[in-house]
Amino acid sequence: MEQRFESVENRLDSMEQRFESVDKRFDSMDQRFESVDKRFDSMEQNTNEKFAAIDKRFDSIEETIVKEIESTRAELKAEIQYVHDELKDLRTDLANVEQVTAKNWLDISRLKAIR
């Protein structure tokens, strides 16, 4: 009977050793998973920082483009107004030339009539 107890005890010791081995493996796996988690966290943080930098660059580019468009719009408006004013002056001058030409023709026809 004592041999049986010893045999059972040996088996229990063997099982306990196996459980300890399994526990060690689980601990090792936990460490590996923690390492992988840290890597993923680091990658996520790195990716978020890069996206934030890209967003910042896009915002800066957008702001620059908006300023350029506003500046160009103001310049074009000023140029169009200048051309409009010049054209208006040319029309006035042309109307004056037409009136003077008509008066000159009238004077020429009067002079011809006097002869």
C-alpha positions in Angstrom: 0.0 0.0 0.0 2.8 2.3 0.8 4.2 1.7 -2.6 1.0 2.7 -4.1 1.0 5.9 -2.1 4.5 6.5 -3.2 3.5 5.8 -6.8 0.6 8.2 -6.5 2.8 10.7 -4.8 5.4 10.4 -7.6 2.7 10.8 -10.2 1.4 13.9 -8.4 4.9 15.3 -8.2 5.3 14.6 -11.9 2.0 16.4 -12.7 3.0 19.3 -10.5 6.2 19.6 -12.4 4.3 19.6 -15.7 1.9 22.2 -14.4 4.9 24.3 -13.3 6.3 23.9 -16.8 3.0 24.9 -18.3 2.9 27.9 -16.0 6.4 28.9 -17.1 5.3 28.7 -20.7 2.3 30.8 -20.1 4.5 33.4 -18.3 6.8 33.4 -21.3 3.9 33.8 -23.6 2.6 36.7 -21.5 5.9 38.4 -21.7 6.0 38.0 -25.5 2.4 39.4 -25.8 3.4 42.3 -23.6 6.4 42.9 -25.9 4.1 42.7 -29.0 1.6 45.1 -27.3 4.4 47.6 -26.6 5.5 47.4 -30.2 2.0 48.0 -31.4 1.5 50.9 -29.0 4.8 52.4 -30.2 3.8 51.9 -33.8 0.4 53.4 -33.2 1.9 56.4 -31.5 4.4 56.8 -34.3 1.7 56.6 -36.9 -0.5 59.1 -35.1 2.4 61.5 -34.8 3.1 61.2 -38.5 -0.6 61.7 -39.4 -0.7 64.8 -37.1 2.4 66.2 -38.9 0.8 65.5 -42.3 -2.4 67.2 -41.2 -0.4 70.2 -40.0 1.4 70.4 -43.4 -1.9 70.1 -45.3 -3.3 72.9 -43.1 -0.3 75.1 -43.8 -0.5 74.4 -47.6 -4.2 75.1 -47.6 -3.6 78.4 -45.7 -0.9 79.4 -48.2 -3.2 78.5 -51.2 -6.1 80.5 -49.7 -3.8 83.5 -49.2 -2.5 83.3 -52.7 -6.0 83.0 -54.1 -7.2 86.0 -52.1 -4.1 88.0 -53.2 -4.6 87.0 -56.9 -8.3 87.9 -56.7 -7.5 91.3 -55.3 -4.8 91.9 -58.0 -7.2 90.8 -60.8 -10.0 92.9 -59.4 -7.7 96.0 -59.4 -6.5 95.2 -63.0 -10.0 94.7 -64.3 -11.1 98.0 -62.7 -8.1 99.7 -64.3 -8.9 98.3 -67.7 -12.6 99.3 -67.2 -11.6 102.8 -66.3 -9.2 103.1 -69.3 -11.8 101.8 -71.7 -14.4 104.2 -70.3 -11.9 107.1 -70.9 -11.2 105.8 -74.4 -14.9 105.8 -75.2 -15.2 109.3 -73.9 -12.2 110.4 -76.0 -13.6 108.6 -79.1 -17.0 110.4 -78.6 -15.1 113.7 -78.4 -13.2 112.9 -81.5 -16.4 112.0 -83.3 -18.0 115.3 -82.2 -14.9 117.3 -83.3 -14.8 115.4 -86.6 -18.5 116.1 -87.2 -17.9 119.8 -86.4 -15.0 119.9 -88.8 -17.0 118.3 -91.6 -19.7 120.9 -90.9 -17.1 123.7 -91.1 -15.7 122.2 -94.4 -19.2 122.0 -95.9 -19.9 125.6 -94.9 -16.6 126.7 -96.5 -17.5 124.8 -99.7 -20.9 126.5 -99.7 -19.4 130.0 -99.4 -17.1 129.5 -102.4 
